[in-house]
Structure formats: C-alpha cells, structure tokens
C-alpha cells in the first residue's frame, strides 16, 4: 500500500510503496497532491496552493487596489484631482515651472488653472498655489504607498495559506 509524505515546509516529499522514508523528519499524509508544486494544508486535510503562490496572489490584490486608488484620484480644495502615474508626472512638471517662475520673481500667469478630473478648472493664481497642489498630491501618493507597503509586509509575515487568504486588504485606503 502506498504511503505519502510531506516535508516540514509542507511540500510533497514523495510516495513510498514499501517501507518508510529514510528521513525521520518527513510526515505521512493520507493523500498525495495533484502535482509536486502543491503544499499540505493540514487544517482542511487537502492539498492546496504553495505559500509563495498565495502570497503572490494576495500581494497582487494589494497592488491592484493601490493602482485603483491612484486612478480614483483625490479631493483637493473640494475638487477631484487625478493622481494616476501620468498625472503625477504632469503635476510635477508644472510645479517645476512654478518653482522656476517663483525663483525668477515673474512670469506666472495669475489666470493659470489646472484641469481637474471632472473637467472643471481650479485656478492656481500663484506659483505657490501650484506648489501646494503638488505637495498635496505627493502626500496622498506617499500615504497610499505606505498603506501598500504595510499590507505587503503583513502578508509576507503570514505563515499559512489560510491566514493569507483571510487577510483583509481593504483597510487604510
């Protein structure tokens, strides 16, 4: 009769038909996995995904949520501001111009306005107004990154597939 064994990391060690394995650290399991990349999930007595695959999937969920938050924009002076990657670059470029104009002491158009997410305009009458918009955008993007990093670190610290699957990525956004 075949016997199935797993390693301490819950990966499949092999099938023995006659006798027992030479390695005393191997643990017998009642079934074999469908393939050698699966790990033993003793809690449900079934073979499941590898821990690394579970982590990879959950971290992808976090990255997807982060990107969705960026694509959703932010509120600035009661208006919706785009903060996706391209918008960040555009805001930073406009802010560089504002800093140059501020340093020169002239050349900023007081009628300058930034087009917002809803296609309305927000007047930024001074270089400092543009700089403030950029600083607010950077702070929000950094806050979102910190939350992404926190969730990613928390997921990497989990030691079972069940804990990873149960981890709630919806907090802090």
Residue, then its C-alpha position, 0 to 999 in steps of 0.5 A: x500500500x502506498x504511503x505519502x509524505x510531506x516535508x516540514x515546509x509542507x511540500x510533497x516529499x514523495x510516495x513510498x510503496x514499501x517501507x518508510x522514508x529514510x528521513x525521520x523528519x518527513x510526515x505521512x499524509x493520507x493523500x498525495x497532491x495533484x502535482x509536486x508544486x502543491x503544499x499540505x494544508x493540514x487544517x482542511x486535510x487537502x492539498x492546496x496552493x504553495x505559500x509563495x503562490x498565495x502570497x503572490x496572489x494576495x500581494x497582487x490584490x494589494x497592488x491592484x487596489x493601490x493602482x485603483x486608488x491612484x486612478x480614483x484620484x483625490x479631493x483637493x480644495x473640494x475638487x477631484x484631482x487625478x493622481x494616476x502615474x501620468x498625472x503625477x508626472x504632469x503635476x510635477x512638471x508644472x510645479x517645476x515651472x512654478x518653482x522656476x517662475x517663483x525663483x525668477x520673481x515673474x512670469x506666472x500667469x495669475x489666470x493659470x488653472x489646472x484641469x481637474x478630473x471632472x473637467x472643471x478648472x481650479x485656478x492656481x493664481x500663484x506659483x505657490x498655489x501650484x506648489x501646494x497642489x503638488x505637495x498635496x498630491x505627493x502626500x496622498x501618493x506617499x500615504x497610499x504607498x505606505x498603506x501598500x507597503x504595510x499590507x505587503x509586509x503583513x502578508x509576507x509575515x503570514x505563515x499559512x495559506x489560510x491566514x493569507x487568504x483571510x487577510x483583509x486588504x481593504x483597510x487604510x485606503 
